Amino acid sequence: MAEPARPQVYLLSDGTGITAETLARTLLTQFDGLQPGWHLRPFVRSEEHLEDIFERIRSGPHPALVVATFADATLRAQLRDCPVPVLDIFSDHLDQLEQVFGYKAESVSGRAHGIGDVARYDRRIEALNFTLAHDDGLATGDIGHAEVVLMGVSRSGKTPTCLYLAMNYGMFAANYPLIPEDLAGETRLPSALRGLRGRLLGMVISPKRLAHIRESRRPGSRYASLAQCRQECLAIDEFLYRERIPRLEVTHLSVEEIASRVRAQLG
């Protein structure tokens, strides 16, 4: 029996296409084993451009699906001519929102991922610069400005989580790596962090998962050995307990899930 055709997913937007892609990928995670072909078509700003895309879709392969996020009402109307099924995110929801709010949407392209709210955009850039400057304990002089300081062993996901928090939420996030010397004996909380107790959060990970991550970075090294990982994970557990620092288990969490739990835990 021939294998079913690989579905093609076209992501159409008059902006960046980030929203269309995020929604489409989220929906398709519910179909185990599905491996579609992805086609991102951002900044579609004319009816002619959209018709050219329709021609490309008509030529195959099939089956195919369009996921569209057009703020422009004219382009949304043109989706009726699409040769394959369409998930029209804006049309499906804007009408209902207009009824709830009592006035018409402005249909302005690019607001979701453009500069738009200048103050919010500037805040995100400022937070990103702060996070880069305070990665892996590089700077501690002004770490008091941090809204959260993530602590954990090397390669437990501190850096990508901090960058995600800064870029998406404008959070001033720093991370402090706990190396074996920090965790030896009765070592106390580093002096730079002692005034930040309400903003400290420990990230803990299983030794097996940590060894797998480190092996990808430094194959065959003592740093990646399961014995070393076990020793460090045990030490940080004892350190966090001794210093009464809240902990977050991250072994099976994605960066997005970790970031959401960090925000929830901080209130």
N, C-alpha and C positions, 0 to 999 in steps of 0.2 A: 504494500500500500504506500502510495506517495505521501511524503510529509506535507502537512498543511503549509500554505504559503506564509511567508513571514510578513506580518502586517506592517504597513508604513504609516507613521504618525507625522503629520505636518503641523508645525507650530507657527501660527500666523499672528502677527501683531503689528500695530502701527507705532509701537514703542520697542523696548529691548527684547521682548519675548520671554523675559524671566518668569513672569506670572504664569503664562501659558505652559511653559516647560515644567515649572514646579507643580502645577495642578495636574498636568498630564502624567508626570512620573509618579506622583502620589497615588493617583487613581489606578495606574497600571501595576503598582506593587501588589494589588489584590489578585492578580492573575499569575499564579505561580508558574515559573518556567517560560513566560512570555518574553521574547526577545525581539521587540519591534525595531524597524529602521527609523531613526529620528531625522527629521528635516526641519531645521530652524530657519524661519524666514522673518527676520525682524524689520522694522522701519518700512513697512508697506504703507505708502502714503498716497497712492493714486489708484483709481479704478483700473487703469491700464496695467499697472503692476500686478494687481490682484488677479486679473484675467489671465495674465501670462503664467501665474502660478497654477491657476485652474487647468490650463492647457498641459502643464507639466504633470499634474496629478492624473489627468485623463489618460496620459500615455502609459501609466502603470509604473511599477507593478501594483497589483491589488491582492488582498483587500487593503483599503486605506481609510484613514480617519483624519479629520482636521480639528484641531483645538485652537480656537481663535479668541484673542482679547483685543478687539478693536473698540477704542473709545469713539472713533469717528462714526456717526450714525449712517452716513452714506455707504461706507465700507461694510458695516454690519448688515445693511439691507442687501448688499450684493452677495452676501454669503448664501442667499437663497439659490443662486446659480451654481453653487459648488457641486461638482459631480459625485462627491462621496459624502457620507454622513459628517455632520458638524456638531461639535460641542462649542456653542457660542456663549462664552462665559458672561460677557457684558449684557447681551440681550436677555439672557435667562434671568438676570438679577436686577438690572437697572430699573426696569419698569416697576418691579415690586418696591424697590427702595424709593422711587419717586412718589409712589402712593403713600408710603410710610412717612416720608419727610415733608410731603406736600408741595414740592416744587421740582422742576426739571433739572436733570444732570446737565453739566456744561459740555460734556463730550470733548474734553481736551486730551490730546495724545501725550503720553510720556510722563504723566504725573506720578505714577506709582514708583518709577525708578529713575526719575530725573532729579534735578536739584530741588525743584518745587519749594518745599519749606526750607528756606535758606538757613534759618537758625538750627533746625534739626540736622541738616546736612553738615553744617560747620561743626556741630557737636560731635557727629560721627567721625569726622576727619580728625578733630582734636583728640578724641578718645583713641582712635587708631594710632596716632603718633605717640600718645602716652603708653599704650600697650606695647608698641615696638620698643620703646625706650626702657621698659621695665620687664622685658622678656628674660626669663631665667636669672632673675636677680641682678641684671646688668646695672641698674641704678636703684638706689634706695633713698637718696637724699630727699626726694619729694614723694615718696611712696604713700605718705599720709593722704594724698589726694585720691588714692585708689578707692573705688566703691566695693571692690572685692579683690582679695588676694588668694589665688589658688596655690595650694601646697601639695607636693607629692614627689614621688621618686621620678627619676628621669624616664621619659617616654610614656608617661601615664595620661597624656592628652592635655596638659596644661596650656601649652602655647596655642594650638588650634582653637581651643575653647575660648581663650581670652580674645583672640582675633575675631572670632565669630561674635562674641558679645559686644566688642567695640564696633565692628562694622555694621551689625544689624540693629543694635539697640543703643549705640552711643554710650556704652558703659565704660568707665575707666577701670579696666581690669589689668591686674598685674599677676605675675606668677613667680613663685619662689621655689627653686628645686631643692629638695632635701637630699643631700649626698651622704654617704656613709659616715663621714666625719661629723655631720650635724646630728646624726642619730645615735652616736656612740654614747654608752654609759648614761649619765644623768644630764646630758646637754639640755639646756633650756631653750626657750623660744629666742630666736635671734633678736637682738636689741631693736633693730629697725622695725620689727613687727609687733612689739609689745603694746603699743597704743592702739592697735587695730583689731582687737579681739572680736568685735562684733562683725568684722568683715573678712575674717579668715575662714577658709573652707578646705578641708583635706580631701584629696582624691585618692581613693584606694582601688587597687586592681589585683586580680589573681596573679600569682607568680607564673603560672603556665601561660596566660595571655601576655604578660609582660615579657617573658622570655621569647615568645613568638615574635613580638613587635621588635625587640632588640636584635634578634637574629637577622631580621631583614636589613637592619642598619649596619651591624658589625658581626658578620657570620663567624661562628667558631670562637668568639671572644669570651673571656671570663665575664665581661659585662653582660653578655647575653645568656650566660649559663643559668640553668634552672636553680642551681644551688645559690648563686649570687642573688637571683631575683627573689627567692624565698627569704633569704636573709634580710634583704632590704624591705620587703613587704611586711615582715614581722616587726622590723624595727620601726617602720612608720606607724603601724598600728599602735605600738606601745607609746610612741611619741605623741600621737594625737590624743590618746586616752590620758596620758600624763598631763598634757597641756589643756585638756578639756576643749579641744577644737572639733567642731562638727565635721562629720565625714560624709562623703558621697561615694558610693560604690559605682564604679564606671566600667567594670569588666565587659559588660554586654551592651553598653550604650554608645550611640553615635554622638558626634560632636553636637548636633542639633538637640538631641535629647539631654545631653549633659548641660548645655547652655540653658535650656528651659528649666531644668531642676535647680540649677544655680540661682536663677531669678526667683523661682518659687521659694527656695529656702531662705533667700535674703528678704523675702516679703515685698 
